[in-house]
């Protein structure tokens, strides 16, 4: 939870959104914030913490009735993040928290990132840091530093078969997924890509509907 609140603060500090800023959040889950089985109490933290949820469009792979019930003012769209049903530049800001490592190999990851960059003028994408000593999905230390085929064998032996579907990224691989230059913020446990890096996050920029990002 501390890590997610830190990412939320970073998002707000870098982009300074207001009540007219249009945000798309790609990769939400069907779990109300702070509820569920207790394993992931901070799921969908952005929708819970953002002061203008009615300006969020959330994208999920399935229907997600629990999400829609928990966040009734958020617009929900069922779609694959690699082929988003939105126009170019439809949103002022695009967010995706710890999703890109789940979408497949490098080609799928690149397609996912490029779609978010296509539909949003600025993006904020996070992923677990491959070089953090503990693999955050399994809480197993160091195994994920092995070549992937060997790491997958160890995870299976430990009963962590789902880890095989996770493709972790270091800063270099993460940066290479983007169609333009991004800033990579390393928080230790996570990597955060903020882009395009050539846009000054603290400069005043007019957005299409008249809102102002600072």
ABEGO torsion letter per residue (X at the ends): XAAAAAAAAAAAAAAGBBAABBBBBBGBBBBBBGBEAGABAABGAAAAABABAAABBBBBABAGAAAAAABAABBBBBBBAABBABBBGABABBBBBGAAAAAEBAAAAAAAAAAAAAABABBBBBBBBAABABBAAAGBBGAAABBAAAAAAAAAAAGBAAAAABBBBBAAAAAAABABBBBBBBAGABBBBBOBAABBAABBBBBAAGBBBX
